[in-house]
Amino acid sequence: MYKVDLNSDLGESFGNYKIGLDEEVIRYVTSANIACGWHAGDPLVMENTIKIAKEQGVGIGAHPGFPDLMGFGRRNISVSPDEVKAYVKYQLGALMAFAKSKGEKIQHVKPHGAMYNMAAKDKALAKAIAEAVYEVDENIILMGLANSEMIKSGKEIGLKVANEVFADRAYNPDGTLVSRKLEGAVIHDAEVAIARVVKMVKEGKVTAINGEEIEINADSICVHGDNERAVEFVKKIRSSLEKEGVKVTAISNFIE
C-alpha cells in the first residue's frame, strides 16, 4: 500500500500577531512542523501548538530557522556550519522541553525558510544540520527537500530521513523548487496540484517547469493553512489521496 505524510508549518504566530489557521489545518495533517521562536513563534505559542498537536494525535516536529523575526526566516544569512549546528540544537532543545512537559516526543526536524533552501544545496550546512539532530537524538527523523543535500547528509550521518515534496510549487529539472520570484513558481489550480501530488506519491515522478519528467521521492507532502482556501485545499488533497488508495499517516509510522 502507498503511504504518505501530510505536514504543515504551524505555531508561527507571535505575541499579538496571529498567523495561520492552526486549529483548523491540524485536523487534516499527520505531522506538524512547529516554529521554535527564532523566525516565528514564542513560548506560549509553542506550548499551545504542542497541546493541540497532542490532542489531534499529530506527529510533532521542530521547525528551526534563522534568528530573523522581521524577515520571517526567509532571508539568506551568511553563517558557518558551526553556527547552523548550534542554532538547530538550541531551537530543538527548546521545543523538546515543551514536548516532554506534555508527555510527547519530537518525531522530526524540518528546517525553515532560508535555512532549508540553503542546506538543500550546501553540503556543509546540510551536514551541520544532520549532525545537530543526530547528536541530540539519533532517533529523530530529518525532513528535507526530496533528493537534496539534506537528505543525503542525513543518510550519511545515520539518521532516518523523510523526502518532502510540495503540493503547490513548481520544480526545476534538477529537483529544486522554482524561485518564488519567477512566474509559474506557485501552482494556483487545486486540481492540477492534486493530480501532481498523486503522481509523485504513486509513480515517483513530477513534471518540471520545462515539461521534463523527473524522478522524485515523496514521503511527506507540505501543505499550507494560512487562509480558509488553503485549509479547503488540504482537505481536498487528503480525501483525493485516500480515494486513490494512499494511506495518509505520520512519517514515524513508515519511515525506517
C-alpha angles and dihedrals in degrees: 000000000000113000130190139167125227113213133184135187107244140168093051097135116109127202107308092351115097118202124179135000096266098164091053102043095044089068091067104037129076100208132038125206103207121203113238102211102269105087093015141339130060134219095276092046091048091051094048094046091052087050095053092043090055092047091053095043091240123157111255119228133179114235105197121184143168118294092261114120094162092052093039089235092290097113119094112244125196104240137157122239089249091056093049090048091054092044091056094046091049095051095039089052091053094052091043089060092055092044093049091049088059094045092254135125131219109256099188149351121230117178117225136236118316093010090055094046095045093047091049088069105021111079095196094053091044091052091049092053093047091049091050092054094043093049092051098042124344091200094066114104117235112221118200144147109304113270092357131137088265092060092045092049093047091054092046092051091049102254127137108248136204120206109221126208130184125234097204104032132094120232132223118227089258091059097256122125119264109251114261087231090069128079114257094025092121122049110219099178106093094202092052091048093049093049089051091050093051090049092049092051100041102031103023091231139111133184110243122220091263091055095257118137111233132185118248136174115225117195096143134020119213114221130177130226104185096122140019093262089053091053091051088050091054091051090050094049092051095047091045092052092048091050087054090056095257117142110224108210142140116282092242087068095063113010110102 
